[in-house]
């Protein structure tokens, strides 16, 4: 179980994501799709096309 401070937000990208993207590619998605700063300290989650990963 994770214990996060109340200031940390969790963002979930519900659109299927190509999980072969590098960290740079996922960082670009955070900036372009979620309109967030990937270095903000918040958590960003992604799902693959079958929602199995």
N, C-alpha and C positions, 0 to 999 in steps of 0.2 A: 504494500500500500504506500502510495506517495503522500508525503506530508509537505504541502506547499504553502507559502505565506499567502495571505489574502490578496496581496497585490499582483500575484501571478495569474494571468488569464490563460485559458486553454482555447485555442482556435482549431476548428475542424474543417478541413477542406472536403466537402461532400462530393465534389466532382471527381470522377475516376482520374487517378494520376499514374503516369508511367513511372513505375518504381525503379526503372533503370537510370533515372536522372541522377546526376551527381549532386553533391551538396550545393554546388553553385546553381544547378537547375532548380532545385527545390527552394533555394533562397530567392531566386527570381520569381517563382510562383507566389511566394509570400508577399513580395513587393507588388507584383502586378495584379494578382487575383484577390488577395486578402487585404491589400492596401495597408500593410503593417511593416514595421521595422523588424527584420529577422534577428537583430541583435538586441532587442528590447528586454530580453529575459523571460518573455512569455513562451509558452509551449505551442508548437504547431504540429498538427497531425494530418496525415494523408491516407487515403485508401486506394487500393488498386482497382482495376476494372471489375473483378469478381467479388470485391469486398472481403477477400480472404486474408489480406495482409494490410 
